[in-house]
Amino acid sequence: MIQRPLWLEKIRQGWSRRPVVWLSGVRRAGKTTLARMFPDAVYMNCDLPSVARALADPELFLAGHRPGAVIVFDEVHRLPDPSLLLKIAADEYPQLKILATGSSTLAATGKFRDSLTGRKALVHLCPVLWEECGHPFGVADLDRRLLHGGLPEALLAESKSPALFAEWIDSFFARDILELFSIRNRQGFLSLFRLLLRWSGGPIDYGRLATSAELSRPTVKSYLEALEVAHAAHLLRPFRGGGSGEIVSRPKCYAFDTGFVAHEKGWSRIREDDRGLLWEHLVLDALRARFASENIFYWRDKAGRELDFVVRGNDNRADIFECKINPGELKPAAANEFRRRYPLGRNHVIAPLCPAPYAMRRGGLEFTVCGLENLGTAA
């Protein structure tokens, strides 16, 4: 079993603020396994008819548990009225700790007539992070994580199974997209999804996507919104501070998992030229695990200078995160231009094989070079 202490702590922090924690993440990301890591938790699999019957009277069920008890409602959206159950739990039994899981956000299903505003804390479970893969790290370990991806079943398998990826995509459409969004154009939707996997990490071109997937531009935007809500894609917006000459309106799209990107590209091994792009995906996951997604951007100006990630902080601070397999290959031109415009913030180079953080100077700027396992102390 892969230990995931970061996520357990995020759930505990959520309970310190709200009685209900909504744990979302793509199918098979490990939500059920994570939920079962809480000792003595009352686990309710809401896929089961017997559980639905037991929860038909929420007050009667909730009243039967001692204060401080942890109750897990796994796949809670399968219930006829999940929002009523969670609303009653939050309002009438705040002494309980409720963990509700689902593959997408609350907004994805019409069953949630109440968004539980002020009653819930949100935790988005990413695929297994690089720093969760264990020590020691090496190039072979990195290539395995990039090729297999971060879904625990695929990551722990002895060899990469194309059938596993194909089966997941079928299940994802049937159980999440069709059921939650009522999208019935399976061929068109999956064609778009596969294009996004192949082009992951690049800027969105709605016209090109519409032509290649044989869909209209409004349909592409609608399907892409569904993929975002279901956590299968993430749109990374450009950072803009009001200066001239910046790209301000064209987001990048990152697929949720490197294994699916490699699968759709037809890669059976990771070539040296492939590592950089896929490493960006792992760094983005780590940043989203630590910072609010709405505060994470990329930056590019019209002269073509680009930074991988920028995290917006308080007091006009903006921290730079450049992703490099080899930190020595860093070119400082983009960072220099960015710091000319936005001088406040720290500069980081994130590398996979960096056992301890160290300082490096390039182009008059100081960078902290660190691995993802040290990101919490370096950021």
Residue pairs with C-beta under 8 A, 6 or more apart in sequence:
1 33
2 30
2 128
2 132
2 133
2 152
2 155
2 156
3 132
4 30
4 34
4 37
4 128
4 132
6 129
6 132
6 289
7 34
7 123
7 125
7 289
8 34
8 37
8 38
10 123
10 289
11 21
11 23
11 34
11 38
11 99
11 123
13 121
14 21
14 121
14 122
14 123
15 21
15 97
15 121
17 121
18 90
18 118
18 119
18 120
18 121
19 89
19 90
19 93
19 94
19 95
19 96
19 97
19 98
19 119
20 86
20 89
20 90
20 98
20 100
20 116
20 119
20 120
20 121
21 97
21 98
21 99
21 100
21 120
21 121
21 122
21 123
22 100
22 101
22 102
22 105
22 106
22 116
22 120
22 121
22 122
22 123
23 31
23 34
23 35
23 99
23 100
23 101
23 102
23 123
23 125
24 31
24 101
24 102
24 103
24 104
24 105
24 122
24 123
24 124
24 125
24 231
25 31
25 103
25 124
25 125
25 126
25 231
26 103
26 127
26 151
26 172
26 230
26 231
26 232
26 256
26 257
27 103
27 168
27 171
27 172
27 175
27 176
28 151
28 152
28 153
28 168
29 125
29 126
29 127
29 150
29 151
29 152
30 125
30 128
30 151
30 152
31 74
31 101
31 125
32 74
32 101
33 152
34 125
35 41
35 43
35 72
35 74
35 99
35 101
36 43
36 72
38 70
38 72
38 99
40 69
40 70
41 70
41 71
41 72
41 99
42 65
42 69
42 70
42 71
42 72
43 72
43 74
44 51
44 54
44 55
44 71
44 72
44 73
44 74
45 51
45 74
45 75
46 52
46 55
46 73
46 74
46 75
46 76
46 77
46 78
46 79
46 82
47 74
47 75
47 78
52 78
52 79
52 80
54 61
55 61
55 73
55 79
55 85
58 84
58 85
58 88
58 89
59 88
59 92
62 71
62 88
62 89
62 92
62 93
62 96
63 93
65 71
65 93
65 96
67 95
67 96
68 95
68 96
68 97
69 96
69 97
70 96
70 97
70 99
71 89
71 96
71 97
71 98
71 99
72 99
72 100
72 101
73 79
73 82
73 85
73 86
73 98
73 99
73 100
73 101
74 101
75 101
75 102
75 103
76 82
76 85
76 86
76 100
76 101
76 102
77 102
77 108
77 109
77 111
77 112
77 180
79 85
79 111
80 111
81 111
82 100
82 111
82 112
83 106
83 111
83 112
83 113
83 114
83 115
83 116
84 114
86 98
86 100
86 116
86 119
86 120
87 114
87 116
87 119
89 96
89 98
90 98
90 116
90 119
90 120
91 119
102 108
103 175
103 176
103 180
103 230
103 231
104 176
104 180
104 229
104 230
104 231
105 122
105 229
105 231
106 112
106 115
106 116
106 120
107 115
107 229
108 176
108 180
108 181
108 229
108 230
109 180
124 231
124 288
124 293
126 150
126 256
126 285
126 288
126 289
127 149
127 150
127 151
127 256
127 257
127 285
128 145
128 150
128 151
128 152
128 155
129 150
129 282
129 285
129 286
129 289
129 372
130 137
130 142
130 145
130 282
130 285
130 286
130 352
130 372
130 373
131 286
131 371
131 372
131 373
131 375
133 141
133 145
133 155
137 352
137 353
137 371
138 353
139 353
142 275
142 279
142 352
142 353
143 269
143 270
143 275
144 155
145 155
145 258
145 282
146 258
146 259
146 262
146 270
146 274
146 275
146 278
146 279
146 282
147 160
147 258
147 259
147 262
147 267
147 268
147 269
147 270
148 154
148 155
148 157
148 160
148 259
149 155
149 257
149 258
149 259
149 260
149 262
149 263
150 257
150 258
150 259
150 285
151 168
151 257
151 259
153 164
154 160
154 161
154 164
154 165
154 259
155 259
157 164
160 259
160 263
160 268
162 263
165 259
165 260
165 263
168 260
169 190
169 193
169 260
172 230
172 232
173 186
173 189
173 190
176 230
177 183
177 189
177 226
177 230
178 184
178 186
180 230
181 226
181 229
181 230
183 189
183 223
183 226
185 215
185 219
188 213
188 214
188 215
188 219
188 223
189 223
191 212
191 213
191 214
191 215
192 209
192 213
192 215
192 220
192 223
192 224
193 223
193 227
193 232
194 264
195 209
195 212
195 213
196 209
196 224
196 227
196 233
196 253
196 255
197 255
197 260
197 261
197 263
197 264
197 265
198 261
198 264
198 265
199 253
200 253
200 254
200 255
200 261
200 277
200 281
201 252
201 253
201 254
201 277
201 280
201 281
202 252
202 253
203 250
203 251
203 252
203 253
204 224
204 235
204 250
204 251
204 252
204 253
206 217
206 220
206 221
207 217
209 215
209 220
210 216
210 217
210 219
210 220
213 220
215 223
224 233
224 235
224 253
227 233
228 234
228 235
231 256
232 255
232 256
233 253
233 254
233 255
233 256
234 253
234 254
234 256
234 284
234 288
234 293
235 251
235 252
235 253
236 251
236 252
236 253
236 254
236 284
236 296
236 297
236 298
236 309
237 251
237 297
237 298
238 246
238 247
238 248
238 249
238 250
238 251
238 297
238 298
238 299
238 300
239 246
239 297
239 298
239 299
239 310
239 312
239 318
240 246
240 248
241 318
241 341
241 342
243 341
245 301
245 302
245 303
246 299
246 300
246 301
246 302
247 299
247 300
247 301
247 302
252 298
254 280
254 281
254 284
255 261
255 281
257 281
258 278
258 281
258 282
261 278
261 281
262 270
262 274
262 278
267 274
270 278
275 325
276 323
276 324
276 325
279 323
279 325
279 352
280 308
280 323
282 352
282 372
283 308
283 309
283 321
283 323
283 350
283 372
284 296
284 309
286 350
286 372
286 375
287 296
287 309
287 311
287 321
287 375
288 296
290 375
290 376
290 379
291 311
295 311
295 312
295 313
296 309
296 310
296 311
296 312
297 309
297 310
297 311
297 312
298 306
298 307
298 308
298 309
298 310
299 306
299 307
299 310
299 334
299 338
300 306
300 307
301 334
301 337
303 337
305 333
305 334
305 337
305 338
306 334
307 320
307 321
307 322
307 334
307 335
307 338
308 321
308 322
308 323
309 320
309 321
309 322
309 323
310 318
310 319
310 320
310 321
310 338
311 318
311 319
311 321
311 379
312 318
313 319
313 345
315 344
316 342
316 344
317 344
317 345
318 338
318 342
318 344
318 345
319 345
319 346
319 347
319 348
319 379
320 335
320 338
320 345
320 346
320 347
320 348
321 348
321 350
322 330
322 335
322 347
322 348
322 349
322 350
322 367
323 349
323 350
324 330
324 349
324 350
324 351
325 351
325 352
326 351
327 349
327 351
327 354
327 360
327 367
327 369
330 349
330 360
330 362
330 367
331 362
332 362
332 363
332 364
332 365
333 363
335 347
335 362
335 363
335 365
335 367
336 363
336 364
336 365
339 345
339 347
339 365
346 368
346 379
347 365
347 366
347 367
347 368
348 367
348 368
348 369
348 370
348 378
348 379
349 360
349 367
349 368
349 369
349 370
350 370
350 371
350 372
350 375
351 369
351 370
351 371
352 371
352 372
353 371
354 369
354 370
354 371
354 374
355 371
356 370
356 374
357 368
357 369
357 370
357 371
357 374
357 377
357 378
358 368
358 369
358 370
359 366
359 367
359 368
359 369
360 366
360 367
360 368
360 369
361 367
368 378
370 378
